[in-house]
Amino acid sequence: MPIEIKELHIKINVNEASKTNAAPDTSKSKDGGAVTECVEQVMKIIERKKER
């Protein structure tokens, strides 16, 4: 029997000190990688859902 998740809560803690010390280009590349990874995982979930 498959399990269906209807709600997903994500909590992120941001360290303000590292944000002011980091160069803008490095922080954007880190965020872009995280966003890309999330998009890929969502696309995989959608594909699995279509297969059912």
C-alpha positions in Angstrom: 0.0 0.0 0.0 1.6 3.3 -1.1 2.0 6.2 1.4 0.8 9.6 0.2 2.3 12.7 1.8 -0.1 15.6 1.7 1.9 18.2 3.6 5.6 18.9 3.7 7.1 21.4 6.1 10.7 22.7 5.5 12.5 24.7 8.1 15.8 26.4 7.3 18.1 28.3 9.7 20.2 31.0 8.1 23.4 32.3 9.8 23.4 36.1 9.3 27.1 36.4 10.1 28.2 34.2 7.2 25.8 36.1 4.8 27.6 39.4 5.3 31.1 37.8 5.1 30.5 35.8 1.9 31.0 37.3 -1.5 27.8 37.7 -3.5 28.9 35.4 -6.3 29.7 32.4 -4.0 26.4 32.6 -2.2 24.4 32.7 -5.5 26.2 29.6 -6.8 25.5 27.7 -3.6 21.8 28.6 -3.7 21.6 27.8 -7.4 23.0 24.3 -6.7 20.4 23.7 -3.9 17.6 25.0 -6.1 18.7 22.8 -9.0 18.9 19.7 -6.7 15.4 20.4 -5.4 14.0 20.8 -8.9 15.6 17.5 -10.0 14.1 15.7 -7.0 10.6 17.2 -7.6 10.8 16.1 -11.3 11.7 12.6 -10.2 8.7 12.5 -7.9 6.4 13.7 -10.7 7.8 11.1 -13.1 7.2 8.3 -10.5 3.7 9.6 -9.9 3.0 9.4 -13.7 4.2 5.8 -13.8 1.5 4.7 -11.4 
